[in-house]
Amino acid sequence: MGSQQNLFTVGSKVWVPDAADAWEEGEVVALEGGGGQLTVRLGNGGKGQVVVAASECFAREEESSIVDDMVKLAYLHEPGVLHNLMQRYQRNLIY
């Protein structure tokens, strides 16, 4: 996914891999190595920062919205689909 690294700039909303929850939301605070490495501030509550390869991150929507049809997601990838399913399940909108 070498072209994926060009998607991110400082301030980009991203999903980064997480061992406990599969994916963690974050925001890019710095680019390193020509954009190949990203410094990402995790979560909304200041959970710290990580440095991760841009190829391991996925773009995240600015606003978290729940959609009934996954095709309506701005970014149709694993973290986006899982997040939408979790949000729908928590609100008992499973069908």
C-alpha positions in Angstrom: 0.0 0.0 0.0 2.7 2.4 -0.8 0.3 4.9 -2.3 -1.7 5.0 0.9 0.9 7.0 2.7 0.1 10.0 0.4 -3.4 10.1 1.9 -2.2 11.4 5.3 -1.3 14.9 6.4 -0.9 16.4 9.9 -4.5 16.5 11.3 -5.7 13.5 9.3 -8.1 11.3 11.2 -6.9 7.7 11.1 -7.5 4.1 12.4 -4.3 2.5 13.7 -3.9 -1.2 14.6 -4.5 -2.1 18.3 -3.8 -5.4 19.9 -6.7 -5.2 22.4 -9.5 -3.6 20.3 -8.3 -4.4 16.7 -8.4 -0.7 15.7 -8.0 2.6 17.7 -9.0 6.0 16.4 -6.4 8.7 16.3 -5.1 11.9 14.6 -1.9 12.4 12.8 0.3 14.9 14.6 3.6 14.4 12.6 5.0 12.8 9.5 8.4 11.1 9.5 10.5 9.4 7.0 8.9 11.2 4.0 5.5 10.3 5.2 6.2 6.6 5.6 5.9 6.8 9.4 3.1 8.6 11.2 3.1 9.9 14.8 -0.5 9.5 15.9 -2.3 10.8 19.0 -4.7 8.1 20.1 -8.3 8.5 21.0 -10.2 11.5 22.2 -9.1 11.3 25.8 -5.3 11.9 25.3 -4.4 8.2 25.4 -0.9 8.9 24.3 0.9 8.7 21.0 2.3 6.0 18.8 4.6 5.9 15.7 3.2 3.6 13.1 3.9 2.9 9.4 1.5 4.7 7.1 0.8 1.5 5.3 -0.8 0.1 8.5 -3.2 3.0 8.9 -6.6 3.6 7.3 -8.4 6.9 6.8 -11.2 7.7 9.3 -14.3 9.9 8.7 -14.3 13.3 10.4 -17.7 12.7 12.0 -18.7 9.3 13.3 -22.0 8.4 11.7 -24.0 5.3 11.7 -25.2 4.0 8.3 -27.7 1.2 7.6 -26.0 0.3 4.3 -22.2 -0.2 4.5 -21.9 1.0 0.9 -22.7 4.5 2.3 -19.5 4.6 4.3 -17.0 7.2 3.1 -14.2 4.6 3.6 -15.1 1.0 3.1 -12.4 -0.9 4.9 -12.2 -3.2 7.9 -11.9 -0.6 10.7 -14.8 1.5 9.2 -17.1 -1.5 8.9 -16.3 -2.9 12.4 -16.8 0.6 13.9 -20.2 1.0 12.2 -21.3 -2.5 13.3 -20.3 -1.8 16.9 -22.2 1.5 16.9 -25.3 -0.2 15.4 -25.1 -3.1 17.9 -24.8 -0.7 20.9 -27.9 1.1 19.8 -29.8 -2.2 19.1 -29.9 -1.4 15.3 -28.7 -4.8 14.2 -31.0 -5.3 11.2 
